[in-house]
Amino acid sequence: MSIDRFILRKLNTCQEENTRDNLVRLFVIRIQKAEMEEEHETAYIVSRLH
């Protein structure tokens, strides 16, 4: 199971507010990291084309 699916599953079942907040923060960090990697990869491909 991927970490993202694990986080989402835990969010669906977690009832402790502090833990839910931390899971949401972790998920947001993972999304931001993926976006940065995607932008970097796109910039690398574009720079190779020129």
C-alpha positions in Angstrom: 0.0 0.0 0.0 1.4 3.4 -0.9 2.0 5.9 1.9 -0.7 8.2 0.3 -3.4 5.6 0.5 -2.3 4.8 4.0 -2.7 8.4 5.1 -6.1 8.7 3.4 -7.2 5.5 5.1 -6.1 6.7 8.5 -7.8 10.0 7.9 -11.1 8.2 7.3 -10.9 6.2 10.5 -9.0 8.6 12.8 -11.1 10.2 15.5 -8.3 12.0 17.5 -8.2 15.6 16.3 -4.5 16.2 16.8 -3.6 13.1 14.9 -6.0 14.1 12.1 -4.4 17.5 11.9 -0.9 15.9 11.6 -2.1 13.5 8.9 -3.5 16.4 6.9 -0.2 18.3 7.3 1.7 15.3 6.2 -0.5 14.8 3.1 -0.1 18.4 2.2 3.7 18.2 2.4 3.6 15.1 0.2 1.5 16.9 -2.4 3.8 19.9 -2.4 6.8 17.7 -2.7 5.2 15.9 -5.7 4.4 19.2 -7.3 7.9 20.5 -6.9 9.4 17.3 -8.4 6.9 17.5 -11.3 7.9 21.1 -12.0 11.6 20.2 -11.8 11.1 17.3 -14.2 9.2 19.5 -16.6 11.8 22.2 -16.5 14.5 19.6 -17.1 12.7 18.2 -20.1 12.1 21.7 -21.6 15.8 22.7 -21.0 16.9 19.5 -22.9 14.7 20.4 -25.8 16.4 23.8 -26.3 
